[in-house]
Amino acid sequence: MAKAMLVDLTKCTGCRACQVACKQWNDLPAVNTVCWGCYDNPPDLSPSTWNRIAFYEWEEDGRPQWMFRPVRCFHCTDAPCVAACPTGALFKDTRGFTAYDESLCNGCGYCTQACPFNIPRLTDMDVVAGKANITGKGKTSKCTFCQDRVHNDLVPACAKTCSPGAIQYGERADMVALGQARVAELKANGTPEAILYGENLLGGLGMMYVLPKSADFITDLDKEQNEGNAPMPVDPPYRLVNVWQKILQPVGSIAFGVTLVGSAVAYLITRRTIHMEEVE
């Protein structure tokens, strides 16, 4: 059965315990940061930061409002990154999340372009190889849904450490039902714009949100306050990505094979011509 996480943004206190737990469990190094005028820190995801807490603030009826949001991989059922990956490094696990095998990654970066949420990041090749004179990019990186923990029947580190209970983990059907019930509760208690984000998006997200505001409202805040945040599109334009694996990649392979055969034939003809000239 597919697993999923439900993140209730009306309960998130911005404590960043999930952010720390992610680094600790996945052995991700800390990064030097500076105060840049916002609660967000670090200001964006990176190869060594797979989960970060975004901070939003706005004014409503003359009163300040604020909200926190964990930003990380949404683990789409119909994952554009999986469709774009030519090596199979990114793939759908039987438990529903988007898994990752670093040993298969060739650093092409197609996943970073395909993801509508701007999640995967490429490491610098000099960091991977340990050589400062190597340029370019290395492996991709992103939240793996704590795939090692989940495969051993453990709760993902972020959900395990969330003290206010903002992050729930379990069977996806149960998380959908829990999210729908929470939205109904919020609407009945003065939050009429509350929605469950991700129930059906991209085949159903493996990390869904209970939002007190619409996705468009939050995306507009992202554009105003922090463009590094993962966007929250209502209908991501991802479908053309499937053209890569289903059409272009096979055609490219055929074309490459034809080119090789043509080159071999041309070589043999040339050698035969040269041999005949030598005999004459």
C-alpha positions as CSV (number, residue, x, y, z in Angstrom):
1,M,0.0,0.0,0.0
2,A,1.2,3.5,-0.8
3,K,2.5,5.5,2.1
4,A,2.2,9.3,2.5
5,M,2.7,12.2,4.8
6,L,0.1,14.8,5.7
7,V,1.5,18.2,6.9
8,D,-1.0,20.4,8.7
9,L,0.3,23.9,8.3
10,T,-2.2,25.2,10.8
11,K,-0.3,23.2,13.5
12,C,3.3,23.9,12.4
13,T,5.1,26.1,14.9
14,G,8.3,26.6,12.8
15,C,10.4,24.9,15.4
16,R,12.6,23.3,12.7
17,A,12.9,20.0,14.5
18,C,12.1,18.2,11.2
19,Q,14.8,20.2,9.5
20,V,17.3,19.1,12.0
21,A,16.1,15.5,12.1
22,C,16.5,15.3,8.3
23,K,20.1,16.4,8.5
24,Q,20.9,14.2,11.4
25,W,19.4,11.0,10.0
26,N,20.8,11.5,6.5
27,D,24.2,12.7,7.7
28,L,23.9,16.0,5.9
29,P,26.4,18.6,6.8
30,A,25.4,21.9,8.3
31,V,25.9,25.1,6.3
32,N,27.0,28.6,7.3
33,T,24.1,31.0,7.2
34,V,23.6,34.7,8.0
35,C,20.6,36.7,9.1
36,W,19.1,38.0,5.9
37,G,16.0,39.7,7.2
38,C,13.6,36.8,7.3
39,Y,12.8,33.9,9.6
40,D,13.7,31.5,6.8
41,N,17.2,30.0,7.2
42,P,18.8,28.7,5.1
43,P,17.0,30.7,2.4
44,D,16.8,27.7,-0.1
45,L,17.2,24.0,-0.5
46,S,20.6,22.7,-1.4
47,P,22.4,19.4,-1.9
48,S,23.0,19.3,1.9
49,T,19.5,20.7,2.9
50,W,16.7,18.5,1.8
51,N,14.1,20.0,4.1
52,R,13.7,23.6,5.2
53,I,11.0,25.6,6.9
54,A,9.6,28.5,4.9
55,F,8.1,31.5,6.8
56,Y,5.2,33.6,5.4
57,E,3.7,36.8,6.7
58,W,0.9,39.0,5.5
59,E,-1.8,41.4,6.7
60,E,-5.4,40.5,6.9
61,D,-8.1,42.9,8.1
62,G,-5.4,45.1,9.5
63,R,-3.8,42.3,11.6
64,P,-0.5,40.5,10.9
65,Q,-0.8,36.8,9.9
66,W,1.9,34.3,9.6
67,M,2.5,30.6,8.6
68,F,5.3,28.1,8.4
69,R,5.7,25.4,5.6
70,P,8.1,22.5,5.4
71,V,9.6,22.6,1.8
72,R,10.8,19.4,0.4
73,C,10.0,16.7,-2.2
74,F,6.3,16.1,-2.8
75,H,6.8,12.5,-3.9
76,C,4.4,12.7,-6.8
77,T,2.7,9.5,-8.0
78,D,3.2,10.6,-11.6
79,A,6.6,12.1,-10.9
80,P,8.0,14.2,-13.8
81,C,11.6,13.7,-12.4
82,V,11.2,9.9,-12.8
83,A,9.8,10.3,-16.3
84,A,12.8,12.5,-17.2
85,C,15.6,10.4,-15.6
86,P,17.4,8.5,-18.3
87,T,19.3,6.2,-16.0
88,G,16.6,5.0,-13.5
89,A,18.3,6.7,-10.6
90,L,14.9,8.2,-9.7
91,F,12.1,5.6,-9.5
92,K,8.8,4.9,-7.9
93,D,9.1,2.7,-4.8
94,T,6.4,0.0,-4.3
95,R,5.4,2.1,-1.2
96,G,4.5,5.0,-3.4
97,F,7.3,7.5,-2.7
98,T,9.9,8.7,-5.2
99,A,13.1,6.8,-4.4
100,Y,16.6,7.6,-5.4
101,D,19.7,5.4,-6.2
102,E,22.7,7.7,-6.2
103,S,24.9,5.1,-7.8
104,L,22.9,5.3,-11.0
105,C,22.8,9.1,-11.3
106,N,24.9,10.6,-14.1
107,G,24.4,14.2,-13.1
108,C,22.5,15.1,-16.3
109,G,20.2,17.5,-14.4
110,Y,17.1,16.6,-16.3
111,C,15.2,16.0,-13.0
112,T,16.0,19.6,-11.9
113,Q,14.3,20.9,-15.1
114,A,11.4,18.5,-15.0
115,C,10.3,19.0,-11.4
116,P,7.4,21.6,-11.3
117,F,8.3,22.2,-7.6
118,N,12.0,23.1,-8.0
119,I,13.2,20.4,-5.6
120,P,16.1,18.3,-6.9
121,R,19.5,20.0,-6.6
122,L,22.9,19.0,-8.2
123,T,26.0,18.8,-6.1
124,D,29.2,20.4,-7.4
125,M,31.4,17.8,-9.0
126,D,34.4,18.9,-7.0
127,V,32.5,18.0,-3.8
128,V,31.7,14.6,-5.1
129,A,35.1,13.8,-6.5
130,G,37.1,15.7,-3.8
131,K,39.1,17.5,-6.4
132,A,39.0,21.3,-6.6
133,N,40.2,21.4,-10.2
134,I,37.1,19.5,-11.5
135,T,34.3,21.7,-12.8
136,G,30.7,21.0,-13.7
137,K,28.0,19.2,-11.7
138,G,27.9,15.9,-9.9
139,K,25.0,13.9,-8.4
140,T,21.4,15.0,-7.8
141,S,20.0,15.2,-4.3
142,K,16.6,15.5,-2.7
143,C,14.4,14.1,0.1
144,T,14.2,10.3,-0.1
145,F,11.2,9.9,2.2
146,C,13.7,8.3,4.6
147,Q,13.5,5.2,2.3
148,D,15.9,3.3,4.5
149,R,13.7,3.9,7.6
150,V,10.5,3.2,5.7
151,H,11.8,-0.1,4.4
152,N,12.5,-1.1,8.0
153,D,9.0,-0.2,9.1
154,L,10.1,3.0,10.8
155,V,8.5,6.4,10.6
156,P,10.4,9.1,8.5
157,A,12.6,11.2,10.7
158,C,10.7,14.4,10.1
159,A,7.4,12.9,11.2
160,K,9.0,11.1,14.1
161,T,10.3,14.3,15.6
162,C,7.3,16.6,15.0
163,S,6.2,17.5,18.5
164,P,3.0,19.5,17.6
165,G,1.8,16.7,15.4
166,A,1.9,18.8,12.2
167,I,3.4,15.9,10.3
168,Q,1.4,12.7,10.1
169,Y,2.6,9.5,8.4
170,G,0.8,6.4,7.3
171,E,-1.2,4.7,4.5
172,R,-2.0,7.3,1.9
173,A,-5.8,6.6,2.0
174,D,-5.8,7.2,5.7
175,M,-3.8,10.5,5.3
176,V,-6.3,11.7,2.7
177,A,-9.2,11.0,5.0
178,L,-7.4,12.7,7.9
179,G,-6.7,15.7,5.7
180,Q,-10.3,16.0,4.5
181,A,-11.6,15.7,8.1
182,R,-9.2,18.5,9.2
183,V,-10.2,20.8,6.4
184,A,-13.9,20.3,7.3
185,E,-13.1,21.1,10.9
186,L,-11.2,24.3,9.9
187,K,-14.0,25.5,7.7
188,A,-16.5,24.9,10.4
189,N,-14.4,27.0,12.8
190,G,-13.7,30.2,10.9
191,T,-11.1,29.2,8.2
192,P,-13.3,29.0,5.1
193,E,-10.4,29.0,2.6
194,A,-8.8,25.8,4.0
195,I,-8.0,23.1,1.5
196,L,-6.3,19.7,1.2
197,Y,-3.5,20.3,-1.3
198,G,-2.2,17.3,-3.3
199,E,-4.9,14.8,-3.0
200,N,-5.2,14.3,-6.8
201,L,-2.3,16.5,-8.1
202,L,0.2,14.6,-10.4
203,G,-1.6,11.4,-9.7
204,G,-1.7,12.2,-6.0
205,L,1.2,13.6,-3.9
206,G,3.0,11.5,-1.3
207,M,3.3,14.6,0.8
208,M,0.1,16.6,1.1
209,Y,-0.7,19.8,2.9
210,V,-3.6,21.1,4.9
211,L,-3.6,24.7,3.9
212,P,-5.4,27.6,5.6
213,K,-5.2,29.5,2.3
214,S,-5.4,28.6,-1.4
215,A,-2.3,27.3,-3.2
216,D,-2.3,30.4,-5.5
217,F,-2.3,32.7,-2.4
218,I,0.8,31.0,-1.0
219,T,2.6,30.8,-4.4
220,D,2.0,34.6,-4.7
221,L,3.6,35.0,-1.2
222,D,6.5,32.9,-2.4
223,K,7.1,35.2,-5.3
224,E,7.0,38.3,-3.1
225,Q,9.0,36.9,-0.1
226,N,11.2,34.1,-1.3
227,E,11.5,32.9,-4.9
228,G,13.6,30.0,-3.7
229,N,10.6,28.2,-2.2
230,A,9.1,25.3,-4.0
231,P,6.1,26.6,-6.0
232,M,2.6,25.2,-5.4
233,P,1.1,25.0,-8.9
234,V,-2.5,23.9,-9.2
235,D,-2.0,22.2,-12.6
236,P,1.8,21.8,-13.3
237,P,2.7,21.7,-17.0
238,Y,4.6,18.4,-16.6
239,R,3.1,16.1,-19.2
240,L,5.6,16.8,-22.0
241,V,8.3,15.4,-19.9
242,N,7.0,11.9,-20.6
243,V,8.0,12.5,-24.2
244,W,11.6,12.0,-23.2
245,Q,11.4,8.4,-22.1
246,K,8.5,7.2,-24.2
247,I,9.5,8.8,-27.6
248,L,12.7,10.8,-27.8
249,Q,15.0,8.5,-25.8
250,P,14.0,5.4,-27.9
251,V,14.2,7.4,-31.1
252,G,17.6,8.8,-30.0
253,S,18.9,5.3,-29.3
254,I,17.7,4.0,-32.7
255,A,19.3,7.0,-34.4
256,F,22.5,6.4,-32.5
257,G,22.5,2.8,-33.6
258,V,21.8,3.7,-37.2
259,T,24.7,6.1,-37.1
260,L,27.0,3.5,-35.7
261,V,26.0,1.0,-38.4
262,G,26.3,3.7,-41.1
263,S,29.8,4.6,-39.8
264,A,30.8,0.9,-39.8
265,V,29.5,0.4,-43.4
266,A,31.2,3.6,-44.6
267,Y,34.5,2.4,-43.0
268,L,34.3,-1.0,-44.7
269,I,33.5,0.6,-48.1
270,T,36.4,3.0,-47.7
271,R,38.8,0.2,-46.7
272,R,37.6,-1.9,-49.7
273,T,38.1,1.0,-52.1
274,I,41.6,1.7,-50.7
275,H,42.5,-2.0,-51.0
276,M,41.3,-2.2,-54.6
277,E,43.3,0.9,-55.5
278,E,46.4,-0.6,-54.0
279,V,45.9,-3.8,-56.0
280,E,45.5,-1.9,-59.2
